[in-house]
């Protein structure tokens, strides 16, 4: 019983990790959590901004404070959930190490400071003002939204790839700021000691000049100072443009790489087979490495409940697993077209043996699926309503007065692949093999 409860808790933590992290598009709960936390972040920041307007805050103080408390409580719950799921979010190392990696990470610190200042005044009332300043840190939770959208991730990728170049350019700008401030202080201190009283005054002037802000509160009045100011201004235009050029070049490089990868790669269709294991299937309980799969085929995924498992050689298959098998595409242009026909109640094939069916000699019934059973068709095999019949034919298949058109050898068909149609007495699906 303890082992069972332990497994359930571990499964819960693994599932929780998928929910609190960026969710897959087909995982409704995870995607809903992503949208909800994005909404809470934006709502909380809106409240913080509205609280700075005294007239708005005085009229809606109760509402704004309530939203503030609820969002802080949600951030606290989110932090605890991430601690519980840290083992499956940071998989390398022990569980304690995984928790430590999250707590000391940038996102972990921001998550902590998103709710902690709201509760610290309860224990330390004298520090309420300082704690209120710390609440500004929660604006960094906006970086979590960056993880939910691929377009925003592209910006982060460019900054990460160009990190060294950006650091070098910022270092050059800092050196130029320091040198220009000391030069201007040396030249202008004697003429206007109240304006350039120390090196920091020179730094303030050099920053506003190099970054082309130009507040005008401090400026040189000597001839040498003005000449030096002109030179520094021109240098500032070039120096500030360097980081912008590096980032722009990074975007161009990334776009060019995508274009080249698409032109240098050749796409081809893969053929997939989906098998549901049940009952006494011989694959149940076996490792994937023990299966005798024909050459040219590979197991690409195993669906177990709501989880998609990337198969490894030691992955053991279980009952109710859905196994997806991929086969390499045909080297030639010829494709074998198979049609899946589901017999409904009034289908003329019902209660007939296969040898009695009025079908062309170029039409072959290759398989009959009845419930969970797979039947190898024989001449005396009798078809029933609800049977799924797999048909291969080079000519249209006649069912009563209806015609099912098998696509031509180039794979062109009026029906899209895997699209189900409804006609008189049958379903049909076309599968190119």
N, C-alpha and C positions, 0 to 999 in steps of 0.2 A: 504493500500500500504506500509506504514511504517513497519507494522508487517511482510508483505511478504518479504520486503527487509532485515529486521532483521533476519528472518529465513534463508534466502539465505546466509547471511554473516556467521551465526553460522554454517550452513552446510559446508560452504567453510572452516571455521576454523577447524571443526572436520575432514574434508577430508585432510586438510593441515597437521594436526598432524600425520595422518597415513602415509603421504608421507615423512615427514622429519625424523620420527622415523624409527626404523628397520622395513622393510616392510614384509608383508606376501608373501609367495612364489607364490601365485596366483594373486598378485597385481602388474601388469607390471610397472605402473608408479612409485610406491614406490620402487620396486626393482631397476629400472633404476636409480632413484635418489641415492640410496645407492651405486651402482657401480660408478656413476659419482662423488660423493663426495669422495669416496675412491681414485679414479684416481686423482682428484685435490690435495688431501693431499699428495699422493706419488710424484706427479709431482712437487709440491711446495717444498717439502723437497729435491728433486733431484736438483732443481735450487739453493737452499740455499747451498748445498754441492759443486756444480760446481762453485759457485761464490767465493768460498775460494781459487780457483786456479787462480792466477793472469793472467796466459797466456790464459786460457780458457775464463775468464771474459772479458779480453781486446778485444778478437776477436769476442765475441758473446754478448757484453754488451747490445745492443738494444733488442735482442731476450730474454735474461734472465730477463731484467728489465720489458719487456712487459708481460711475463708469470707471473712474481712476482706481477705486478699490477692487472692482470686479476684474479689471484687466491685470492688476498686480497679482491678484489671487490666481488667475489663469497662468501668468508667467511663472509663478511659484510651482504650480502643478506641472507645467511643462518641464521645468527644471528637474523636478523629482522623477518624472517619467524618463527623462534622458539619462539620469543617473542609474535607474533600474535597467535600462536597455543598453548601457554603455558597453557591456561585454560583447554585444552583437553589432555595435556601431564601430567600435575600435577593436578589431578582432586580434590584433597582434599582441602577444604578451598575456599576462595573467589578468584576472578580473579586476584586481586592485589597481593594476597598471592602467587598464582601460579607463577606469573611473578617474584616475589621476590625469590621464591625457585630456579627458573632457573638461575637468575642473580647471586645469591650467591653460587650456586653449583660449584663443581670443573670443570665440563664440561662447564658450563656457563662462568666462568672466563677464561678458556682456549680458548673458542670460541671468547670472546671479545679481548683477547690479540693476537689472530691470525691475526686480521686485523687492530687493533687500532694503533700499532707502524708505520704502513705504511702511516697513515694520520696525526699523531701528529706533525711531522716536518713541515707541512704546517702552523700550528698555532704557534709552538714553535721551530723555526729553531735552536736556540742555544742548544737544547737538542737532536739533531739528532743522535749523537753517542750513547747516553744512550738508545734512543728509538730503535736503531738498535739491541742493545743487547737483548731487550725485545722480538724481533722477534724469538729468539730461543725457546720461550715458545710454539710456534706453533707445535713443535715436539710432544707435548703431545696430539695433535689431533689424533695421531696414536692410542690412546686408543679408539677412536670411531670405528676403524676397528674391535676392539675386540668384539664389540656388534653385528657385522654382521656375526660372525662365531661361531658355537656352540663349536668347539674344543677349541677356545681361551677362551670362556666363562667358560669352565671347569677349567682352570687355575685360573681365578678370583674367582670362587666358592670355590676352595680349599684354596686360600689365605684368603678369607673371613671367612671360617669356622675355620681355624687355626690361626685367628688373635691374640687371647689372648696368645696362646703358643709362637707365633713368637715374640710378644712384650716382653714376659718374657725372652726369650732367648737373644734377643738383649739387654735387660737391664742387664743381667748377663755379656755379652761381654763388655758393656760400663763400668761396675764396675771393671772388670778385667783390662781393658785398663788403667783406672785412677789409680788403685792401683799399677800396674806394673810400670807405668811411674814415680810415686812418689818414689817408691822403688829404681828404677834405677838412678833417679836424685840424691837421697841421697847417693848412693854408688859411683857414677862416677863423681860427680861434682868436688870433690877435685882433682881427677887425671887428668881430661880433662875438665876444666871449659869452654873452647871455644866450645866444642861439646854439653855438657849438661849444658848449661848456665842458663836454667830455666825449669819450669815444662812442658812448651809446647814442648821443645826439647825431654823430656822424653815421652810425648804423641806420638810424631812423631815416635820415635823408637818403642814404644810398639805396635802401629797400624801396622807398617810394619812387625813386628815380629809375632804378634798374627794372622795376616791375611796371614802369610807365604809368604809375598812379598819379604822382605829382600833386600832393595836397597843397603845397604852396606855403605851409607854415614855416618851413626852414628852407632857405635858398642862399647861394653864394652871392657876395656883393663885390668881391675883389676881382680884378681882371684875370688873375691866374686861376682863381676859383671858378669863374665862369667858363674858362677854356677847359678846365678839368671836368666841369659838369657836362659840357657838350660831348666830350670824349666818352664819359661814363654812360651818358644817355644812349649813344649809338651802340656801345658795347652791350647795354642792357637789352636793346631790341633783339640783337643776335643771340644773346645767352638765353633769354626766356623762350625764344623760338625753338631751341634745341629739344626740350622735352616734348613739345607739340609735334615736332617733326618725327621724333622717335616713335611716338604712339601712332601717328598717321601711317608711318612706314610699316608698323606692326600689323595694322588692319589690312593694308595692301598685300603684305606678305602672306597673311592667313587666307585671304580671298584667292590669291594666286595659287597657293598650295592646294586649296579645294578644287580649283579649276583643273590643275595638272593631274591630281589624283583621279578625277573623273575621266580625263582624257586618256590616261595611261592604263586604266583598268577596263576590263571587258566583263560586262555583266551577263549572266546566264541564269535561266530558270532552274530551280531545284524542284524535284518531285517529292512530295511528302506523303507519308502513310501514318495514320493515327490509329493506334491499337489500344483498346481498353482491356486490361487484364481482369479476369474474374474467375471464380470457381476453382478448377484444378488446372489452370493454364500452366504448362511446364516452365514458363519463365518466372513464375512467382517463387520468391525465396532465393533466386540466383543472382550472382553478381553480373554486371554488364560484361565484364571481361570473360565470363564463362559462357556467354551466349555465342552460338554459331550463326553469325550473320553473314550473308553472301557478300563477296567482294563488291565494292562500289556503293555499299549502303552503310549508314552510320546512324546511331541514335543521337538525336540533336537535343532533345528535351524530355523530361519526365514531369508530368503534372500530377501532383499528389494533393488532393483537396484544393485549397486556394493557392498553394505554393508551386512555383516553377523551379524544378531542380535541374541544374546543369550537370549532366551525367559524367561520372568518373568511372574508372575501371572497377573500383570497389563499391560502387553504388548498388545496393540490394533492392530489387524490385519487389513491390508488395501488391497484394490484391487491391483492386479498384484504382491502381495507377493507370494513367493514360500515357502511352509511350509514343513519341513522335519520331519516325524514322525518315531520313532523307536519303534519296538516291541521286546519283549524278545524272545530269541531263544527257539526252541522246546526242551522239556526235554528229549524226546525219540530220537531214531535214524531216525524215519520216517520224510521225508520232502515232502511237496507238491510242485511239480514242475509246474510252470506256464510258458507258452511260449507266447510271444508277436509276432504276425505276422502282418506285414504291407503289405496290398494288393497293388500290383503295377498294371500297366495298363492291362497286359495280363494274370492276374491271373484267373484260371478257376472258382474261387468262386465269381467273380464279377457278379453282377446282378442276383444272386441266393438267394432264401430264405434259412434260416438256416435249415429248415426241409428237403430241397432238396439236402443238401450237402452229398456227399458220404464219411462219416466218421464213425469210429467205435463207438459202443455203450459206450465204455469206454472213449470216448472223449467228453468233455463238453466245450462249448463256454460260458465263464462266463461274458464277457463284450465286448462291441464294442464302440470304441472311434471314433467319426466322427467330425473332427475339434475340437471345444471346447465343444462339447456335449458328454455326457456319456450315452450310450443306454443300457438298460437292455435287453438282447436278448430274443426274443420270436420266436416261430416257423415260423411266417410270416415276421420276420425281414429280409429285403433284404440288402445284402452287396454290397458295391460300391468300386471302386478303390480309394485308399487313406485311407480306413478304417484301424484302428488298432484293431486287434482281439486278445483278451486274451483267451488262450486255456489251459485247464487242461486235461491231458491224461496220461494213464498208458501204452499206446502202441504208436508206431510211427504214426504220423499224415500223411495221404496221401493227397497231393494236386496235382491232375492230376496224373502224374507218378513220382512226387518227394516225398521223405519221409523226414519228420522232426522227428529226434530222440529225444524223451524226455529222460532225464537222469534217471538212475535207482534209487532205493530207498536210496542208499548211496550218491547220489548227484554227481556221476561221469558222466561227459559228454564230448563229443569231443569239445564242444564249451565252452569257458570260461564264467563265469557268467557276464551278462550284455554286452557280446561281440556281436556285430551285424555282421551277415553274409549276403552275397548276393547270391541268387540262382535264378533259373528260375521263375520269377514272384512274388517273395516275399522277404521281409526281415524277419529275425527271431532273437529273443533275448530270453535267458533262464534266469529266475529269481527263485532261490531257496527261498522258503518261510518258 
